[in-house]
Amino acid sequence: MTRSIMRLFIAGAVLCAGFSACSPIRTVRVDAGANGSRISLHPGDRLVITLEGNITTGYQWVILPNMDGVLELQGEPEYAASTKNLMGAGGVYHFTFKAIKAGTTQLNLKYYRSFEPADVPPIETFTLDVDIQ
């Protein structure tokens, strides 16, 4: 009986090694230091982007469309205020994405004030090339 169980375990491990679906789901975290870089993910992986911002100034980080269906935003972006008890202190934005399928895309975010005229450029941008294999 023990040999049968061992054989099943080994057969499962061999099968699993041949499929990327058996690889563990990872969470890859990046911040502003990754701006302009390239990362690799596998389907099912999560990508968390954390960017500093200050919602009290009217500025906000937003995602520009064009993810080619390979990444999917998970929920709404979250803003976490600073833990310092300072009036007007900034915080961080968290964007969580899930890698859906193999492909390549470029994530583009901008930090701007939505009430300003359209010809006013954002004060910051963030770009990340993402390969999903």
N, C-alpha and C positions, 0 to 999 in steps of 0.2 A: 504494500500500500504506500509506503514512504517513497519508494522509487517512482511510482506512478505520479505522485504529487510533484516530485522533483523534476520529472520529465516535462510535465505540464508547465511548470514554472520556467524552465529553460526554453521551451518552445515559445512561450509568451514573450520572454525577453528577446529572443532572436527575432520574432515577428515585430516587436515594438521597435527594435533598433533600425528596422528598415522604413519606418514611417515617421514623418516629422510630427504627426499628431500625438505621438507618444512622448515627445520632448516636453519638458516641464514648461509651464507658462511662466514667463518672466515679467517683471515690472521694471521698465527702464525709466530712470528719472534724469531729466536734464534741466538746466537753468540757463540764464543769459549767456553763460560761458560757452554754450554749444551753438550760439548764433552763427549761421553760415556753414555749419558742419553737416556731415552725413552720418546716419546711424542705420543699423540693420536690425530688423525684427523678424519674428516668425509669426504666422497666423495664430491668433489667440493671445499674443503678447499684449501687454498694456504699456502705453507711453504716457508718462506724466511730465508735463512742462510746468515749471514754476518760474514766474516772472514777478519782479518787484513792481509795485505800483502804488498810487495813492488816490483812492476813490474820492477823497474829500476835495480834490482839485478839479474834479469834473472829467479827468482823464480815465480811460478804461482800455484794457487790452481786448481786442476782438479778433476772431479768426476770419481771414479772407477766404472766400470759397475757392475750391479747386483741389479736392483731395482724391479725385479720381476713383472713389468707391473702394479704395484699399484700406483706408482708415475711417473709423467712425467715432465721433465725439460721444463720450459716455456721460450722460447727464448734462447739467449746466456747468459752465465754468464757476469755480468757487473763489471767493475773495476772503482772505483771513486778515483781519486787522492786526496791527502790531500789538504785542503783549505789553509794550511800554505804555504807561499811563500819560502819554503826551498828547495834548490837543493837536489834531492835524497830522499825527504820525502816519506814515505809510504802512503798507502791508504787502501781501503777496497774492497773486492770482495763481490758481491751479487749474490746468486743463488736462483732462484724462481722455485718452484715445485708446481704442482697441484695434489691433491689426486684424483686418477681416480676411484678406486674401493676398496672394502673391502679386507683386507689382511695385511700382515706384511712384512716389508723389513728392510734392514739395509743400510743406506747411508754411504758411505766411500769416503772421499776426502783426497788427499795428496797434500802437498806443496813441490814442487821439481823443479829442472831445467831440462828441456826436453833434453838438449844437453849433460848431464852427462851420463856416462855409466850406463847400466841397473842395475848393482849390487850396485850402490850408493843409499842408502836408503833416503827416503824423510826426510827433517828436521822437518816436522810436519805432523800429521795426524788428521783427525776429523771423528768421528763415531757417528751416531745417529740412534737408533732403532725407527722405525715408525710403529705404529698400526693404521690402517684405519678401522673404524667400521661403 
